[in-house]
Amino acid sequence: MRRYALAIAGAATITLLAGGFYLSRRDAIPAPAPLLPSAQVARVASAPSLAASESKTHYPIDTRAATPRSGVPFDLQTALSELFGLRTVQSMFRLDDFPRRLVATIDNLGRSHARAQLWPVNPASGVFDVEERDGAVFIGADNGLRYTPYVLLLETVDLQMTVALYKRIYPSLQEAYEELGYPRGYFNDRLVEVIDQLLATPETDAPLQVRLPAINGPVRPARPWVLYEFADPAMESLSAGQKILLRMGSINERRIKARLGELRRLLTVPPTKR
């Protein structure tokens, strides 16, 4: 049971590594929402990716020891609770329709928006912290502290075991990816593609300026902190996943990139022949 728990935890870790707890300008929500039907989920991914548009597989996954495509035949909450504890599972993970949540989130992290209602993990608690200096608004110096529990979780996961067990549930993830609207796509290729994009995220120790967009009309938003966007158009044009890393702060960004680099290496090792 512990091995299976880590398999699912490892899959969730890929999303956590990518920063699946981003409070985005358009999509942040206060509590988990019902998962979208398959057709609506597919429409979230608006632009084709390399993995979705090509039938050739670049980074094949060895699935000889995998679980059936029909899903993971055990109770996820029980398995994860044995690994992390029930309280952690209840506060961090969304287990309903987990494979579809995971592949939709990974896919959307490489696009302009990653809808929070699709995440397999819950958003970080607290409010996006900003500070004002000389008439400009910047991401608060302490904002990155909100993500500490997630980053620490990532750094305690054995990535070799994670990837080995990710392979065991890969058929379920591939099936979910095809149902997302990519019948010719290969999910592991898309995952590597998104990781490469995240690793290319610019790094800076300088405070990042943000701003609130113009609000038309007399009604003020009840939660204005979810509307902040980067003042620099180049940063605002980055993918959802890249903006996640920037919002988390330079220290967290570097720590997560280190894990992503190791994860990428393990995901792209060619299958051994028997």
CYANA upper distance limits for C-alpha pairs under 8 A (distance plus 0.5 A):
  1 MET  CA      5 ALA  CA      6.66
  1 MET  CA     79 ALA  CA      6.60
  2 ARG  CA      6 LEU  CA      6.79
  2 ARG  CA     79 ALA  CA      6.95
  2 ARG  CA     82 GLU  CA      7.32
  2 ARG  CA     83 LEU  CA      7.06
  3 ARG  CA      7 ALA  CA      6.86
  3 ARG  CA    165 LEU  CA      8.03
  4 TYR  CA      8 ILE  CA      7.08
  4 TYR  CA     79 ALA  CA      7.37
  4 TYR  CA    165 LEU  CA      7.90
  5 ALA  CA      9 ALA  CA      6.56
  5 ALA  CA     76 LEU  CA      7.53
  5 ALA  CA     79 ALA  CA      4.98
  5 ALA  CA     80 LEU  CA      5.50
  5 ALA  CA     82 GLU  CA      8.01
  5 ALA  CA     83 LEU  CA      7.03
  6 LEU  CA     10 GLY  CA      6.15
  6 LEU  CA     80 LEU  CA      7.83
  6 LEU  CA     83 LEU  CA      7.68
  6 LEU  CA    161 MET  CA      8.43
  6 LEU  CA    162 THR  CA      7.11
  6 LEU  CA    165 LEU  CA      7.61
  7 ALA  CA     11 ALA  CA      6.91
  7 ALA  CA    162 THR  CA      6.57
  7 ALA  CA    163 VAL  CA      8.44
  7 ALA  CA    164 ALA  CA      8.44
  7 ALA  CA    165 LEU  CA      4.98
  7 ALA  CA    166 TYR  CA      5.85
  7 ALA  CA    168 ARG  CA      7.81
  7 ALA  CA    169 ILE  CA      7.71
  8 ILE  CA     12 ALA  CA      6.73
  8 ILE  CA     76 LEU  CA      8.10
  8 ILE  CA     80 LEU  CA      8.13
  8 ILE  CA    165 LEU  CA      8.43
  8 ILE  CA    166 TYR  CA      7.75
  8 ILE  CA    169 ILE  CA      8.35
  9 ALA  CA     13 THR  CA      6.46
  9 ALA  CA     80 LEU  CA      7.36
  9 ALA  CA    162 THR  CA      8.21
 10 GLY  CA     14 ILE  CA      7.07
 10 GLY  CA    157 VAL  CA      8.18
 10 GLY  CA    159 LEU  CA      8.17
 10 GLY  CA    162 THR  CA      5.12
 10 GLY  CA    163 VAL  CA      7.48
 10 GLY  CA    165 LEU  CA      7.82
 10 GLY  CA    166 TYR  CA      6.83
 11 ALA  CA     15 THR  CA      7.60
 11 ALA  CA    102 LEU  CA      8.05
 11 ALA  CA    162 THR  CA      7.99
 11 ALA  CA    166 TYR  CA      6.50
 12 ALA  CA     16 LEU  CA      6.76
 12 ALA  CA    102 LEU  CA      7.62
 12 ALA  CA    120 PRO  CA      7.38
 12 ALA  CA    121 VAL  CA      7.96
 13 THR  CA     17 LEU  CA      6.31
 13 THR  CA    154 LEU  CA      6.97
 14 ILE  CA     18 ALA  CA      6.83
 15 THR  CA     19 GLY  CA      6.90
 15 THR  CA     20 GLY  CA      5.94
 15 THR  CA    102 LEU  CA      7.37
 15 THR  CA    105 THR  CA      7.71
 15 THR  CA    106 ILE  CA      6.95
 15 THR  CA    120 PRO  CA      8.17
 15 THR  CA    121 VAL  CA      8.47
 16 LEU  CA     20 GLY  CA      5.71
 16 LEU  CA     21 PHE  CA      7.80
 16 LEU  CA    121 VAL  CA      8.11
 16 LEU  CA    150 TYR  CA      7.42
 16 LEU  CA    154 LEU  CA      7.74
 17 LEU  CA    151 VAL  CA      8.28
 17 LEU  CA    154 LEU  CA      7.15
 17 LEU  CA    256 ILE  CA      6.50
 17 LEU  CA    259 ARG  CA      7.92
 17 LEU  CA    260 LEU  CA      7.23
 18 ALA  CA    106 ILE  CA      8.29
 18 ALA  CA    109 LEU  CA      7.98
 18 ALA  CA    195 ILE  CA      8.14
 18 ALA  CA    198 LEU  CA      7.91
 18 ALA  CA    241 GLY  CA      6.81
 18 ALA  CA    244 ILE  CA      8.36
 18 ALA  CA    245 LEU  CA      8.29
 18 ALA  CA    256 ILE  CA      8.30
 19 GLY  CA    241 GLY  CA      7.27
 19 GLY  CA    244 ILE  CA      6.40
 19 GLY  CA    245 LEU  CA      7.17
 20 GLY  CA    105 THR  CA      7.97
 20 GLY  CA    119 TRP  CA      7.05
 20 GLY  CA    121 VAL  CA      7.29
 20 GLY  CA    123 PRO  CA      7.72
 20 GLY  CA    244 ILE  CA      8.43
 21 PHE  CA    116 ALA  CA      8.34
 21 PHE  CA    121 VAL  CA      7.56
 21 PHE  CA    122 ASN  CA      6.90
 21 PHE  CA    123 PRO  CA      4.58
 21 PHE  CA    124 ALA  CA      5.94
 22 TYR  CA     28 ALA  CA      8.20
 22 TYR  CA    116 ALA  CA      8.26
 22 TYR  CA    123 PRO  CA      6.98
 22 TYR  CA    124 ALA  CA      7.98
 22 TYR  CA    244 ILE  CA      6.03
 23 LEU  CA     27 ASP  CA      7.76
 23 LEU  CA     28 ALA  CA      5.45
 23 LEU  CA    116 ALA  CA      8.31
 23 LEU  CA    123 PRO  CA      7.50
 23 LEU  CA    124 ALA  CA      8.44
 23 LEU  CA    128 PHE  CA      8.06
 23 LEU  CA    226 VAL  CA      6.81
 24 SER  CA     28 ALA  CA      5.82
 24 SER  CA    113 HIS  CA      8.27
 24 SER  CA    114 ALA  CA      8.34
 24 SER  CA    116 ALA  CA      8.50
 24 SER  CA    226 VAL  CA      6.61
 24 SER  CA    227 LEU  CA      7.94
 25 ARG  CA    226 VAL  CA      5.29
 25 ARG  CA    227 LEU  CA      4.75
 25 ARG  CA    228 TYR  CA      6.34
 25 ARG  CA    229 GLU  CA      7.09
 26 ARG  CA    226 VAL  CA      7.50
 26 ARG  CA    227 LEU  CA      7.17
 27 ASP  CA    113 HIS  CA      8.32
 27 ASP  CA    114 ALA  CA      7.99
 27 ASP  CA    115 ARG  CA      5.84
 27 ASP  CA    116 ALA  CA      6.21
 27 ASP  CA    117 GLN  CA      8.31
 28 ALA  CA    115 ARG  CA      8.06
 28 ALA  CA    116 ALA  CA      6.26
 28 ALA  CA    226 VAL  CA      6.88
 29 ILE  CA     33 ALA  CA      8.47
 29 ILE  CA    116 ALA  CA      7.23
 29 ILE  CA    117 GLN  CA      7.90
 32 PRO  CA    117 GLN  CA      6.52
 32 PRO  CA    122 ASN  CA      7.76
 33 ALA  CA    117 GLN  CA      5.80
 34 PRO  CA    117 GLN  CA      7.57
 35 LEU  CA    117 GLN  CA      7.01
 35 LEU  CA    118 LEU  CA      6.66
 36 LEU  CA     40 GLN  CA      6.39
 36 LEU  CA     41 VAL  CA      6.29
 36 LEU  CA    118 LEU  CA      8.00
 37 PRO  CA     41 VAL  CA      6.73
 38 SER  CA     42 ALA  CA      6.70
 38 SER  CA    179 GLU  CA      7.50
 38 SER  CA    180 LEU  CA      6.77
 39 ALA  CA     43 ARG  CA      7.10
 39 ALA  CA    180 LEU  CA      7.94
 39 ALA  CA    181 GLY  CA      8.46
 40 GLN  CA     44 VAL  CA      7.21
 41 VAL  CA     45 ALA  CA      7.98
 41 VAL  CA    104 ALA  CA      7.61
 41 VAL  CA    180 LEU  CA      7.02
 42 ALA  CA    180 LEU  CA      5.31
 42 ALA  CA    181 GLY  CA      5.92
 44 VAL  CA    108 ASN  CA      7.83
 44 VAL  CA    115 ARG  CA      8.46
 45 ALA  CA    107 ASP  CA      7.57
 45 ALA  CA    108 ASN  CA      6.54
 45 ALA  CA    111 ARG  CA      7.66
 46 SER  CA    111 ARG  CA      8.40
 47 ALA  CA    111 ARG  CA      7.98
 48 PRO  CA     52 ALA  CA      6.60
 48 PRO  CA     53 SER  CA      6.76
 49 SER  CA     53 SER  CA      6.56
 49 SER  CA    190 ARG  CA      7.69
 50 LEU  CA     54 GLU  CA      6.63
 50 LEU  CA    189 ASP  CA      8.32
 50 LEU  CA    190 ARG  CA      7.57
 50 LEU  CA    193 GLU  CA      8.17
 51 ALA  CA     55 SER  CA      8.33
 51 ALA  CA     57 THR  CA      8.33
 51 ALA  CA    185 GLY  CA      5.54
 51 ALA  CA    186 TYR  CA      6.00
 51 ALA  CA    187 PHE  CA      7.35
 51 ALA  CA    189 ASP  CA      5.74
 51 ALA  CA    190 ARG  CA      5.36
 51 ALA  CA    193 GLU  CA      8.21
 52 ALA  CA    182 TYR  CA      5.88
 52 ALA  CA    183 PRO  CA      8.28
 52 ALA  CA    184 ARG  CA      6.69
 52 ALA  CA    185 GLY  CA      4.41
 52 ALA  CA    186 TYR  CA      7.16
 52 ALA  CA    190 ARG  CA      7.82
 53 SER  CA    182 TYR  CA      8.27
 53 SER  CA    184 ARG  CA      7.26
 53 SER  CA    185 GLY  CA      6.80
 54 GLU  CA    184 ARG  CA      7.04
 54 GLU  CA    185 GLY  CA      6.86
 55 SER  CA    184 ARG  CA      5.66
 55 SER  CA    185 GLY  CA      6.70
 55 SER  CA    186 TYR  CA      8.23
 57 THR  CA    186 TYR  CA      6.96
 57 THR  CA    189 ASP  CA      7.50
 58 HIS  CA    189 ASP  CA      6.71
 59 TYR  CA    188 ASN  CA      7.05
 59 TYR  CA    189 ASP  CA      6.21
 59 TYR  CA    267 LEU  CA      7.99
 59 TYR  CA    268 THR  CA      6.00
 59 TYR  CA    269 VAL  CA      8.26
 59 TYR  CA    270 PRO  CA      7.61
 60 PRO  CA    188 ASN  CA      7.65
 60 PRO  CA    189 ASP  CA      8.30
 60 PRO  CA    268 THR  CA      8.24
 60 PRO  CA    270 PRO  CA      7.52
 60 PRO  CA    271 PRO  CA      7.69
 61 ILE  CA    167 LYS  CA      7.04
 61 ILE  CA    170 TYR  CA      8.25
 61 ILE  CA    188 ASN  CA      7.71
 61 ILE  CA    267 LEU  CA      8.29
 61 ILE  CA    270 PRO  CA      8.36
 61 ILE  CA    271 PRO  CA      7.24
 62 ASP  CA    167 LYS  CA      7.12
 62 ASP  CA    271 PRO  CA      6.07
 63 THR  CA    167 LYS  CA      6.30
 63 THR  CA    168 ARG  CA      6.90
 63 THR  CA    170 TYR  CA      7.41
 63 THR  CA    171 PRO  CA      7.82
 65 ALA  CA    167 LYS  CA      8.14
 65 ALA  CA    168 ARG  CA      6.37
 66 ALA  CA    167 LYS  CA      6.63
 66 ALA  CA    168 ARG  CA      4.13
 66 ALA  CA    169 ILE  CA      6.25
 66 ALA  CA    170 TYR  CA      7.28
 66 ALA  CA    171 PRO  CA      7.47
 67 THR  CA     71 GLY  CA      7.76
 67 THR  CA     72 VAL  CA      7.07
 67 THR  CA    168 ARG  CA      5.87
 67 THR  CA    169 ILE  CA      6.01
 67 THR  CA    170 TYR  CA      8.33
 67 THR  CA    171 PRO  CA      7.63
 67 THR  CA    172 SER  CA      8.43
 68 PRO  CA     72 VAL  CA      7.83
 68 PRO  CA    169 ILE  CA      8.26
 68 PRO  CA    171 PRO  CA      7.18
 68 PRO  CA    172 SER  CA      7.71
 69 ARG  CA    169 ILE  CA      8.42
 69 ARG  CA    171 PRO  CA      5.26
 69 ARG  CA    172 SER  CA      5.14
 69 ARG  CA    175 GLU  CA      7.23
 70 SER  CA    172 SER  CA      6.87
 71 GLY  CA    169 ILE  CA      8.08
 71 GLY  CA    172 SER  CA      5.85
 72 VAL  CA    169 ILE  CA      7.28
 72 VAL  CA    172 SER  CA      8.03
 74 PHE  CA     79 ALA  CA      8.14
 75 ASP  CA     79 ALA  CA      6.71
 76 LEU  CA     80 LEU  CA      6.45
 76 LEU  CA     95 LEU  CA      7.30
 77 GLN  CA     81 SER  CA      6.33
 77 GLN  CA     86 LEU  CA      8.19
 77 GLN  CA     89 VAL  CA      7.48
 77 GLN  CA     95 LEU  CA      7.67
 78 THR  CA     82 GLU  CA      6.84
 78 THR  CA     86 LEU  CA      8.46
 79 ALA  CA     83 LEU  CA      7.24
 80 LEU  CA     84 PHE  CA      6.45
 80 LEU  CA     85 GLY  CA      7.63
 80 LEU  CA     86 LEU  CA      8.06
 80 LEU  CA     89 VAL  CA      6.95
 81 SER  CA     85 GLY  CA      4.73
 81 SER  CA     86 LEU  CA      4.92
 81 SER  CA     87 ARG  CA      8.30
 81 SER  CA     88 THR  CA      8.12
 81 SER  CA     89 VAL  CA      6.57
 82 GLU  CA     86 LEU  CA      8.03
 84 PHE  CA     88 THR  CA      6.53
 84 PHE  CA     89 VAL  CA      7.15
 85 GLY  CA     89 VAL  CA      6.95
 86 LEU  CA     90 GLN  CA      6.60
 87 ARG  CA     91 SER  CA      6.66
 88 THR  CA     92 MET  CA      6.43
 88 THR  CA     93 PHE  CA      8.43
 89 VAL  CA     93 PHE  CA      5.85
 90 GLN  CA     94 ARG  CA      8.38
 91 SER  CA    122 ASN  CA      7.51
 92 MET  CA    121 VAL  CA      5.72
 92 MET  CA    122 ASN  CA      5.55
 92 MET  CA    123 PRO  CA      8.30
 93 PHE  CA    120 PRO  CA      6.39
 93 PHE  CA    121 VAL  CA      4.78
 93 PHE  CA    122 ASN  CA      6.49
 94 ARG  CA     98 PHE  CA      7.52
 94 ARG  CA    119 TRP  CA      7.95
 94 ARG  CA    120 PRO  CA      5.31
 94 ARG  CA    121 VAL  CA      5.83
 94 ARG  CA    122 ASN  CA      7.31
 95 LEU  CA    120 PRO  CA      7.19
 97 ASP  CA    101 ARG  CA      6.81
 98 PHE  CA    102 LEU  CA      6.59
 98 PHE  CA    120 PRO  CA      6.65
 99 PRO  CA    103 VAL  CA      6.78
 99 PRO  CA    172 SER  CA      6.98
 99 PRO  CA    173 LEU  CA      5.83
 99 PRO  CA    176 ALA  CA      6.68
100 ARG  CA    104 ALA  CA      6.48
100 ARG  CA    173 LEU  CA      7.65
100 ARG  CA    176 ALA  CA      5.64
100 ARG  CA    177 TYR  CA      7.68
100 ARG  CA    180 LEU  CA      8.21
101 ARG  CA    105 THR  CA      6.58
101 ARG  CA    118 LEU  CA      5.77
101 ARG  CA    119 TRP  CA      6.09
101 ARG  CA    120 PRO  CA      5.79
102 LEU  CA    106 ILE  CA      6.70
102 LEU  CA    118 LEU  CA      8.43
102 LEU  CA    119 TRP  CA      7.19
102 LEU  CA    120 PRO  CA      6.21
102 LEU  CA    173 LEU  CA      8.37
103 VAL  CA    107 ASP  CA      6.54
103 VAL  CA    173 LEU  CA      7.08
103 VAL  CA    176 ALA  CA      7.32
103 VAL  CA    177 TYR  CA      6.42
103 VAL  CA    187 PHE  CA      8.00
104 ALA  CA    108 ASN  CA      6.58
104 ALA  CA    118 LEU  CA      7.36
104 ALA  CA    119 TRP  CA      8.40
104 ALA  CA    177 TYR  CA      7.94
104 ALA  CA    180 LEU  CA      7.65
105 THR  CA    109 LEU  CA      6.55
105 THR  CA    114 ALA  CA      6.78
105 THR  CA    115 ARG  CA      8.04
105 THR  CA    118 LEU  CA      6.82
105 THR  CA    119 TRP  CA      6.21
105 THR  CA    120 PRO  CA      8.21
106 ILE  CA    110 GLY  CA      7.62
106 ILE  CA    191 LEU  CA      7.06
106 ILE  CA    194 VAL  CA      7.72
107 ASP  CA    111 ARG  CA      7.74
107 ASP  CA    190 ARG  CA      7.42
107 ASP  CA    191 LEU  CA      7.89
107 ASP  CA    194 VAL  CA      7.88
108 ASN  CA    112 SER  CA      7.84
108 ASN  CA    113 HIS  CA      6.74
108 ASN  CA    114 ALA  CA      5.38
108 ASN  CA    115 ARG  CA      8.12
108 ASN  CA    240 ALA  CA      7.89
109 LEU  CA    113 HIS  CA      7.37
109 LEU  CA    114 ALA  CA      5.92
109 LEU  CA    194 VAL  CA      7.55
109 LEU  CA    239 SER  CA      7.17
109 LEU  CA    240 ALA  CA      5.65
109 LEU  CA    241 GLY  CA      4.93
109 LEU  CA    242 GLN  CA      8.37
110 GLY  CA    194 VAL  CA      5.83
110 GLY  CA    197 GLN  CA      7.62
110 GLY  CA    239 SER  CA      6.06
110 GLY  CA    240 ALA  CA      6.92
110 GLY  CA    241 GLY  CA      6.55
111 ARG  CA    239 SER  CA      5.55
111 ARG  CA    240 ALA  CA      6.45
111 ARG  CA    241 GLY  CA      8.21
112 SER  CA    237 SER  CA      8.16
112 SER  CA    238 LEU  CA      7.62
112 SER  CA    239 SER  CA      5.25
112 SER  CA    240 ALA  CA      5.60
113 HIS  CA    239 SER  CA      7.63
113 HIS  CA    240 ALA  CA      5.57
114 ALA  CA    118 LEU  CA      8.45
114 ALA  CA    240 ALA  CA      6.43
114 ALA  CA    241 GLY  CA      8.18
115 ARG  CA    119 TRP  CA      7.72
116 ALA  CA    123 PRO  CA      8.11
124 ALA  CA    146 ARG  CA      6.90
124 ALA  CA    147 TYR  CA      6.89
125 SER  CA    146 ARG  CA      7.25
126 GLY  CA    146 ARG  CA      7.44
127 VAL  CA    225 TRP  CA      7.44
128 PHE  CA    143 ASN  CA      7.08
128 PHE  CA    225 TRP  CA      6.37
128 PHE  CA    226 VAL  CA      7.88
129 ASP  CA    139 ILE  CA      6.70
129 ASP  CA    140 GLY  CA      5.51
129 ASP  CA    142 ASP  CA      7.79
129 ASP  CA    143 ASN  CA      5.71
129 ASP  CA    225 TRP  CA      8.48
130 VAL  CA    137 VAL  CA      7.05
130 VAL  CA    138 PHE  CA      5.99
130 VAL  CA    139 ILE  CA      4.96
130 VAL  CA    140 GLY  CA      4.68
130 VAL  CA    141 ALA  CA      8.45
130 VAL  CA    143 ASN  CA      8.09
131 GLU  CA    137 VAL  CA      6.19
131 GLU  CA    138 PHE  CA      5.90
131 GLU  CA    139 ILE  CA      6.85
131 GLU  CA    140 GLY  CA      5.69
132 GLU  CA    136 ALA  CA      6.03
132 GLU  CA    137 VAL  CA      4.91
132 GLU  CA    138 PHE  CA      6.70
133 ARG  CA    137 VAL  CA      6.90
133 ARG  CA    138 PHE  CA      8.14
136 ALA  CA    209 GLN  CA      7.59
137 VAL  CA    209 GLN  CA      6.18
137 VAL  CA    210 VAL  CA      6.18
137 VAL  CA    211 ARG  CA      6.86
138 PHE  CA    207 PRO  CA      6.66
138 PHE  CA    208 LEU  CA      5.90
138 PHE  CA    209 GLN  CA      4.69
138 PHE  CA    210 VAL  CA      5.94
139 ILE  CA    143 ASN  CA      7.43
139 ILE  CA    207 PRO  CA      7.17
139 ILE  CA    208 LEU  CA      6.26
139 ILE  CA    209 GLN  CA      6.93
139 ILE  CA    210 VAL  CA      7.19
139 ILE  CA    247 ARG  CA      7.79
141 ALA  CA    207 PRO  CA      8.31
141 ALA  CA    249 GLY  CA      8.49
142 ASP  CA    146 ARG  CA      8.46
143 ASN  CA    248 MET  CA      7.49
143 ASN  CA    249 GLY  CA      7.97
144 GLY  CA    148 THR  CA      7.59
144 GLY  CA    247 ARG  CA      8.05
144 GLY  CA    248 MET  CA      5.35
144 GLY  CA    249 GLY  CA      5.89
144 GLY  CA    252 ASN  CA      7.51
147 TYR  CA    151 VAL  CA      6.78
147 TYR  CA    248 MET  CA      7.56
148 THR  CA    152 LEU  CA      6.52
149 PRO  CA    153 LEU  CA      6.66
150 TYR  CA    154 LEU  CA      6.82
151 VAL  CA    155 GLU  CA      6.82
151 VAL  CA    252 ASN  CA      7.64
151 VAL  CA    255 ARG  CA      8.23
151 VAL  CA    256 ILE  CA      7.62
152 LEU  CA    156 THR  CA      6.92
153 LEU  CA    157 VAL  CA      7.20
154 LEU  CA    256 ILE  CA      8.36
154 LEU  CA    259 ARG  CA      8.27
155 GLU  CA    259 ARG  CA      7.93
157 VAL  CA    162 THR  CA      7.83
158 ASP  CA    162 THR  CA      6.52
159 LEU  CA    163 VAL  CA      6.53
159 LEU  CA    262 GLU  CA      8.24
159 LEU  CA    263 LEU  CA      7.02
159 LEU  CA    266 LEU  CA      8.49
160 GLN  CA    164 ALA  CA      6.68
160 GLN  CA    266 LEU  CA      7.48
161 MET  CA    165 LEU  CA      6.63
162 THR  CA    166 TYR  CA      6.42
163 VAL  CA    167 LYS  CA      6.81
163 VAL  CA    263 LEU  CA      8.23
163 VAL  CA    266 LEU  CA      7.32
163 VAL  CA    267 LEU  CA      7.31
164 ALA  CA    168 ARG  CA      7.62
165 LEU  CA    169 ILE  CA      7.47
166 TYR  CA    170 TYR  CA      6.50
169 ILE  CA    173 LEU  CA      7.28
170 TYR  CA    174 GLN  CA      6.58
171 PRO  CA    175 GLU  CA      6.54
172 SER  CA    176 ALA  CA      6.73
173 LEU  CA    177 TYR  CA      6.65
173 LEU  CA    187 PHE  CA      7.73
174 GLN  CA    178 GLU  CA      6.74
174 GLN  CA    186 TYR  CA      7.25
174 GLN  CA    187 PHE  CA      6.12
175 GLU  CA    179 GLU  CA      6.76
176 ALA  CA    180 LEU  CA      6.63
177 TYR  CA    181 GLY  CA      7.53
177 TYR  CA    182 TYR  CA      6.78
177 TYR  CA    183 PRO  CA      8.27
177 TYR  CA    185 GLY  CA      8.06
177 TYR  CA    186 TYR  CA      8.11
177 TYR  CA    187 PHE  CA      6.59
178 GLU  CA    182 TYR  CA      5.05
178 GLU  CA    183 PRO  CA      4.94
178 GLU  CA    184 ARG  CA      7.77
178 GLU  CA    185 GLY  CA      7.22
179 GLU  CA    183 PRO  CA      7.54
186 TYR  CA    190 ARG  CA      7.10
187 PHE  CA    191 LEU  CA      6.65
188 ASN  CA    192 VAL  CA      6.73
188 ASN  CA    267 LEU  CA      8.24
189 ASP  CA    193 GLU  CA      6.60
190 ARG  CA    194 VAL  CA      6.68
191 LEU  CA    195 ILE  CA      6.70
192 VAL  CA    196 ASP  CA      6.64
192 VAL  CA    264 ARG  CA      6.84
192 VAL  CA    267 LEU  CA      7.97
192 VAL  CA    268 THR  CA      8.38
193 GLU  CA    197 GLN  CA      6.90
194 VAL  CA    198 LEU  CA      6.74
195 ILE  CA    199 LEU  CA      6.63
195 ILE  CA    260 LEU  CA      7.14
195 ILE  CA    261 GLY  CA      8.48
195 ILE  CA    264 ARG  CA      7.44
196 ASP  CA    200 ALA  CA      6.84
197 GLN  CA    201 THR  CA      7.27
197 GLN  CA    242 GLN  CA      7.96
198 LEU  CA    241 GLY  CA      6.94
198 LEU  CA    242 GLN  CA      5.99
198 LEU  CA    245 LEU  CA      8.38
198 LEU  CA    257 LYS  CA      8.12
199 LEU  CA    257 LYS  CA      6.49
199 LEU  CA    260 LEU  CA      7.85
199 LEU  CA    261 GLY  CA      7.85
201 THR  CA    242 GLN  CA      5.97
201 THR  CA    245 LEU  CA      8.08
201 THR  CA    246 LEU  CA      8.36
203 GLU  CA    246 LEU  CA      8.18
203 GLU  CA    250 SER  CA      7.08
203 GLU  CA    253 GLU  CA      8.39
204 THR  CA    250 SER  CA      6.90
205 ASP  CA    250 SER  CA      6.43
208 LEU  CA    230 PHE  CA      8.01
209 GLN  CA    230 PHE  CA      6.65
209 GLN  CA    231 ALA  CA      6.10
209 GLN  CA    232 ASP  CA      7.90
210 VAL  CA    228 TYR  CA      6.64
210 VAL  CA    229 GLU  CA      5.90
210 VAL  CA    230 PHE  CA      4.82
210 VAL  CA    231 ALA  CA      5.31
210 VAL  CA    232 ASP  CA      8.40
211 ARG  CA    228 TYR  CA      5.91
211 ARG  CA    229 GLU  CA      6.06
211 ARG  CA    230 PHE  CA      6.78
211 ARG  CA    231 ALA  CA      6.25
212 LEU  CA    224 PRO  CA      8.40
212 LEU  CA    227 LEU  CA      6.52
212 LEU  CA    228 TYR  CA      5.33
212 LEU  CA    229 GLU  CA      6.90
213 PRO  CA    227 LEU  CA      7.61
213 PRO  CA    228 TYR  CA      7.65
213 PRO  CA    229 GLU  CA      7.90
215 ILE  CA    220 ARG  CA      8.06
223 ARG  CA    227 LEU  CA      8.47
224 PRO  CA    228 TYR  CA      7.99
229 GLU  CA    236 GLU  CA      7.05
230 PHE  CA    235 MET  CA      6.71
230 PHE  CA    236 GLU  CA      5.62
231 ALA  CA    235 MET  CA      8.33
231 ALA  CA    236 GLU  CA      7.73
232 ASP  CA    236 GLU  CA      6.78
233 PRO  CA    237 SER  CA      6.57
234 ALA  CA    238 LEU  CA      7.31
235 MET  CA    243 LYS  CA      7.74
236 GLU  CA    243 LYS  CA      7.91
238 LEU  CA    242 GLN  CA      6.51
238 LEU  CA    243 LYS  CA      6.78
239 SER  CA    243 LYS  CA      6.80
240 ALA  CA    244 ILE  CA      6.67
241 GLY  CA    245 LEU  CA      7.10
242 GLN  CA    246 LEU  CA      6.98
243 LYS  CA    247 ARG  CA      6.61
244 ILE  CA    248 MET  CA      6.83
245 LEU  CA    249 GLY  CA      7.38
245 LEU  CA    250 SER  CA      8.39
245 LEU  CA    252 ASN  CA      8.03
245 LEU  CA    253 GLU  CA      5.75
246 LEU  CA    250 SER  CA      7.31
246 LEU  CA    253 GLU  CA      7.31
248 MET  CA    252 ASN  CA      6.51
248 MET  CA    253 GLU  CA      7.03
249 GLY  CA    253 GLU  CA      6.57
250 SER  CA    254 ARG  CA      6.70
251 ILE  CA    255 ARG  CA      6.83
252 ASN  CA    256 ILE  CA      6.56
253 GLU  CA    257 LYS  CA      6.55
254 ARG  CA    258 ALA  CA      6.70
255 ARG  CA    259 ARG  CA      7.25
256 ILE  CA    260 LEU  CA      6.63
257 LYS  CA    261 GLY  CA      6.50
258 ALA  CA    262 GLU  CA      7.07
259 ARG  CA    263 LEU  CA      6.55
260 LEU  CA    264 ARG  CA      6.51
261 GLY  CA    265 ARG  CA      6.91
262 GLU  CA    266 LEU  CA      6.93
263 LEU  CA    267 LEU  CA      6.65
264 ARG  CA    268 THR  CA      6.74
265 ARG  CA    269 VAL  CA      7.10
